[in-house]
């Protein structure tokens, strides 16, 4: 089973746990009590569940994420052009990963962590090579 290592922005280890291969990353993080915002409920409609994947970076991404990130980059949001940035709702865990959630819960900014997310990637994924 793949191991997920969650780190903070300084790359200090916060938590480690194992999940079944093929688990949606956002679901794994939520189920293991990781502080990560997911306002749209894992439907690739916002960017609150984004993570940096420092190890175990997927070689494929969903067409939805690719198109969404392109729109954001075209609007001047260069963070979305970084090779290690993903929406955790659009990632399946296939191997060991080291991830850093980008947006953490803050009561001033957020009403809640977000809506619950299902086991499946939404919308139905169309996989494309990243490189």
HUZI-V536948 format. One record per pair of residues at least 12 apart in sequence whose C-alpha atoms are under 7 Angstrom apart, sorted by the first residue. I is the first residue (numbers start at 1). J is the second residue. D is the distance in Angstrom with one decimal. If there is no record, write none. Layout:
BEGIN
I,J,D / I,J,D
END
This chain:
BEGIN
1,18,6.0 / 1,19,5.9 / 1,20,5.4 / 1,21,6.0 / 2,18,5.5 / 2,19,5.9 / 2,20,6.7 / 2,21,6.2 / 2,94,6.7 / 2,95,4.9 / 2,96,4.6 / 3,16,6.8 / 3,17,5.6 / 3,18,4.2 / 3,19,6.5 / 3,96,4.6 / 3,97,6.4 / 4,16,5.6 / 4,17,5.5 / 4,18,6.0 / 4,96,5.7 / 4,97,4.9 / 4,98,5.9 / 5,17,6.8 / 5,97,6.1 / 5,98,4.6 / 5,99,6.3 / 6,98,5.9 / 6,99,5.1 / 6,100,5.8 / 7,99,6.1 / 7,100,5.1 / 8,100,5.7 / 9,100,6.5 / 21,93,5.7 / 21,94,5.2 / 22,92,5.1 / 22,93,5.2 / 22,94,5.7 / 23,92,5.4 / 23,93,5.4 / 24,89,6.5 / 24,91,5.8 / 24,92,4.5 / 24,93,6.2 / 24,119,6.2 / 24,120,6.7 / 24,121,6.8 / 25,88,5.2 / 25,89,6.3 / 25,91,5.5 / 25,92,5.7 / 25,93,5.9 / 26,88,4.8 / 26,89,4.9 / 27,117,6.5 / 27,119,6.5 / 35,104,5.7 / 35,105,6.4 / 36,49,6.3 / 36,101,6.1 / 36,103,6.1 / 36,104,5.0 / 36,105,6.5 / 36,113,6.9 / 37,49,5.5 / 37,103,5.9 / 37,104,5.8 / 37,105,6.0 / 37,113,4.8 / 37,114,6.1 / 38,113,6.1 / 38,114,4.8 / 38,115,6.7 / 39,113,6.6 / 39,114,4.0 / 39,115,5.9 / 40,114,6.6 / 40,115,6.3 / 41,114,6.1 / 41,115,4.4 / 41,116,5.3 / 41,117,4.9 / 42,89,4.8 / 42,117,5.4 / 42,122,6.9 / 43,89,6.9 / 43,122,5.0 / 43,123,6.3 / 44,65,6.9 / 44,89,6.6 / 47,87,6.6 / 48,103,5.9 / 49,87,5.6 / 49,88,5.6 / 49,89,6.8 / 49,103,6.8 / 50,85,6.7 / 50,86,5.4 / 50,87,4.2 / 50,88,5.6 / 50,101,6.3 / 50,102,5.8 / 51,85,5.7 / 51,86,5.5 / 51,87,6.3 / 51,88,6.2 / 51,99,6.2 / 51,100,5.3 / 51,101,4.4 / 51,102,5.3 / 52,84,5.2 / 52,85,4.6 / 52,86,6.4 / 52,99,5.6 / 52,100,5.1 / 52,101,6.6 / 53,84,5.1 / 53,85,6.5 / 53,97,6.8 / 53,98,5.7 / 53,99,4.5 / 53,100,6.6 / 54,84,6.4 / 54,98,5.4 / 54,99,6.1 / 55,97,5.1 / 55,98,4.9 / 56,95,6.1 / 56,96,5.7 / 56,97,4.5 / 56,98,6.8 / 57,84,6.6 / 59,129,6.2 / 59,130,5.6 / 60,127,6.1 / 60,128,5.4 / 60,129,4.5 / 60,130,5.1 / 61,127,5.6 / 61,128,5.5 / 61,129,6.5 / 61,130,6.2 / 62,90,6.4 / 62,125,5.6 / 62,126,5.4 / 62,127,4.6 / 62,128,6.0 / 63,126,5.4 / 63,127,6.0 / 63,128,6.1 / 65,90,6.9 / 89,121,6.4 / 90,121,6.0
END
